[in-house]
Amino acid sequence: MGDILVLEEYNPDTWTYSGEAISRKVIYKLAGGFGLQDGFCVLGMGLLDTEANRPGRLRLGTAAGKENTMRYGVIRDTVAMTLPLEGDMAEIGVWRGASAAVAHGVAPHKTLHLYDTFQGVVKADSSVDVHSNGDFSDTTVETVREALGWTLDETRLVFHVGEFPSTFTEQDRKFCFVYSDTDTYFGTKATLAIFAPRMVPGGKIMFDDYEWHGCPGVKKAITEFLIENEGIQHAIAEPRQFILTF
């Protein structure tokens, strides 16, 4: 009772997932009797507490397209594992808001901090990064609001506009899930420096573009962190995502 289910839309004609999903809370369970076979039950599902007055569709295709369904699935599953934990969530490098919509759709009751310049990549280092300053500048706060769609809840979504980590003022907060998609050595290094000391036990930091030829600085920063912090549990998830568990 009270578990959150993420129901993905599936097309039986094409044998593919559409990339859209809804989140629902289990509100009752009926097991045994009433003609049910052994080992089966009936679940009753209701709206999440924070979406009682709004539709529950997660519009994954509005920002990055359905080709990222696998990536969104890893984000969704990782956020789901942190649902029992205390703490806020954060994303550094929001771009157009697709991954933020996934994370917030799974855990709409948690505060999600969104850090981005909304002017593209900053502090790219040509000696280790492929991207240049200003890449991915085709976004605005309003673009992200549109991507979030029904999930938009001003009490749970906090925009931090500007250059991270200068925009970080949550020194007294703890975090259960952090998603880093900065594409640079500097951004990855800053993510680790700021959030690693503030993760709750069991909390997870996920990095996009690990071992991606277009973002070599990401792997370099993570490798340096692991050398300095032995024993932290970590795993690689497809496509090209790296997860630290604290």
C-alpha positions in Angstrom: 0.0 0.0 0.0 1.3 3.4 -0.9 3.8 2.1 -3.5 4.3 4.3 -6.6 3.8 2.5 -10.0 5.2 3.9 -13.2 3.0 2.6 -16.1 4.7 2.9 -19.5 2.6 3.2 -22.7 3.3 0.2 -25.0 2.3 -0.2 -28.7 1.5 -3.9 -29.3 1.5 -3.3 -33.1 5.1 -2.1 -33.2 6.3 -3.9 -30.0 7.8 -0.7 -28.7 7.3 1.8 -25.9 6.1 5.2 -26.9 8.2 7.0 -24.3 5.2 8.2 -22.3 4.2 7.1 -18.8 1.9 7.9 -15.9 2.6 7.5 -12.2 0.0 6.1 -9.9 -0.2 5.2 -6.2 -1.4 1.8 -4.9 -4.4 2.6 -2.7 -5.7 -0.9 -2.0 -4.9 -4.6 -2.6 -7.4 -7.4 -3.0 -5.9 -10.9 -2.7 -7.6 -14.3 -2.3 -11.2 -15.2 -2.9 -13.6 -13.4 -5.4 -12.6 -15.8 -8.2 -8.9 -14.8 -8.1 -6.4 -17.5 -8.9 -3.7 -18.4 -6.4 -0.8 -16.0 -6.7 -2.8 -13.2 -8.2 -4.3 -10.0 -6.7 -6.2 -6.9 -7.8 -4.6 -3.5 -7.2 -6.5 -0.3 -6.9 -4.6 2.8 -8.1 -5.2 6.5 -7.4 -3.6 9.8 -8.2 -0.5 10.9 -6.4 -1.2 13.2 -3.5 0.4 16.1 -5.3 -1.6 15.7 -8.6 -5.1 15.4 -7.3 -6.3 18.3 -9.5 -4.2 17.8 -12.6 -3.8 15.0 -15.3 -1.0 12.5 -14.8 0.6 12.2 -18.2 4.4 12.4 -18.4 5.2 14.0 -21.7 8.6 12.6 -22.4 8.6 13.5 -26.1 8.3 17.2 -25.7 12.0 18.0 -25.2 14.5 15.4 -26.5 12.4 12.9 -28.5 11.5 9.3 -28.2 15.0 8.1 -29.1 16.0 8.9 -25.5 13.5 6.4 -24.1 16.3 4.1 -22.8 18.0 7.0 -21.0 14.8 8.2 -19.5 14.1 4.6 -18.3 17.4 4.5 -16.4 16.6 7.9 -14.8 13.1 6.7 -13.9 14.3 3.5 -12.3 17.1 5.2 -10.4 14.8 7.9 -9.0 12.3 5.1 -8.1 15.0 3.5 -6.0 15.4 6.7 -4.0 11.7 7.2 -3.2 12.0 5.8 0.3 14.8 8.2 1.1 14.7 11.6 2.7 16.2 14.6 0.8 15.7 16.8 -2.3 16.6 16.1 -5.9 18.7 18.2 -8.2 19.6 18.4 -11.9 22.7 20.3 -13.2 22.5 20.9 -16.9 18.7 21.0 -17.5 18.8 22.0 -21.2 15.2 21.6 -22.4 13.7 19.8 -19.5 13.1 16.2 -20.6 15.0 14.4 -17.9 13.7 16.8 -15.3 10.1 15.8 -16.4 11.0 12.1 -15.9 12.5 12.6 -12.4 9.7 14.9 -11.2 7.1 12.6 -12.7 8.3 9.7 -10.6 8.8 11.7 -7.4 6.5 14.8 -7.6 6.3 15.0 -3.8 10.1 15.8 -3.6 11.6 19.2 -4.2 13.6 19.3 -7.5 16.3 21.9 -7.9 17.1 22.8 -11.5 20.5 24.4 -12.2 21.3 25.8 -15.6 22.6 29.0 -17.2 19.9 28.7 -19.9 22.6 30.2 -22.1 24.5 27.0 -23.0 27.7 25.4 -21.9 30.1 27.5 -19.7 33.7 27.0 -18.7 34.5 24.4 -21.4 38.2 23.5 -21.4 39.5 22.8 -24.9 42.2 20.6 -23.5 39.7 18.0 -22.2 36.2 19.0 -23.5 34.8 18.7 -27.0 31.9 21.1 -26.5 32.4 24.8 -26.6 31.0 27.6 -24.5 27.5 28.5 -25.7 26.6 25.0 -27.0 23.0 23.9 -26.1 21.9 27.5 -25.7 18.6 26.8 -27.5 16.6 26.8 -24.3 14.9 29.0 -21.8 13.1 28.6 -18.5 9.8 28.8 -20.3 11.0 26.0 -22.6 11.6 23.8 -19.5 8.2 24.8 -18.0 6.5 23.6 -21.3 8.5 20.3 -21.2 7.4 19.7 -17.6 3.8 20.4 -18.6 1.4 18.9 -16.1 4.2 18.2 -13.6 4.8 22.0 -13.0 4.4 22.7 -9.3 6.1 25.9 -8.2 6.3 24.6 -4.6 8.3 21.6 -5.7 10.3 22.9 -8.7 13.1 25.5 -8.0 14.9 27.1 -10.9 18.4 28.3 -10.2 19.4 30.4 -13.2 23.0 31.2 -13.7 26.4 29.6 -13.6 26.7 26.6 -11.3 28.0 26.3 -8.6 27.7 30.0 -7.9 23.9 29.6 -7.9 24.0 26.9 -5.3 22.6 28.2 -1.9 21.2 25.0 -0.4 24.1 24.4 2.0 21.6 23.2 4.6 19.8 20.7 2.4 20.4 17.0 1.9 19.8 15.2 -1.4 18.7 11.7 -2.4 19.0 12.0 -6.2 21.2 14.2 -8.4 21.4 14.1 -12.2 24.4 15.8 -13.9 24.4 16.5 -17.6 26.9 19.4 -17.9 29.0 17.8 -20.7 32.2 19.3 -19.3 35.0 18.5 -16.9 34.3 21.6 -14.9 30.6 20.9 -14.5 31.1 17.3 -13.5 33.9 18.3 -11.0 31.6 21.0 -9.5 28.7 18.5 -9.2 30.8 16.1 -7.2 32.3 18.8 -5.0 28.9 20.3 -4.1 26.7 17.3 -3.8 28.8 14.3 -2.7 29.0 15.6 0.9 25.3 16.3 0.9 23.9 12.9 -0.2 21.8 10.9 2.2 22.8 7.2 2.8 21.7 5.3 -0.3 21.4 8.5 -2.3 22.5 8.4 -6.0 24.3 10.8 -8.3 23.9 10.0 -12.0 26.1 11.3 -14.8 25.1 11.4 -18.4 27.7 11.0 -21.3 30.1 8.8 -19.4 32.5 7.2 -21.9 30.9 9.3 -24.7 33.5 10.5 -27.2 31.9 14.0 -27.2 32.3 14.5 -23.4 35.7 13.1 -22.3 35.9 15.6 -19.4 33.0 13.8 -17.7 34.8 10.6 -17.3 38.1 12.3 -16.4 36.4 14.1 -13.4 34.6 11.0 -12.2 37.8 8.9 -12.4 39.7 11.5 -10.4 36.9 11.5 -7.8 36.9 7.7 -7.4 40.7 7.7 -7.0 40.3 10.2 -4.1 37.3 8.5 -2.6 37.8 4.7 -2.7 35.0 2.4 -1.7 32.1 4.4 -3.1 29.7 2.0 -4.9 29.4 2.8 -8.6 27.9 1.3 -11.8 27.7 2.0 -15.5 24.2 1.9 -17.0 23.3 2.1 -20.7 23.3 4.4 -22.6 26.6 5.9 -21.3 25.4 6.7 -17.8 27.4 6.4 -14.6 25.8 6.1 -11.1 27.4 6.7 -7.7 25.6 5.3 -4.6 26.5 6.8 -1.3 
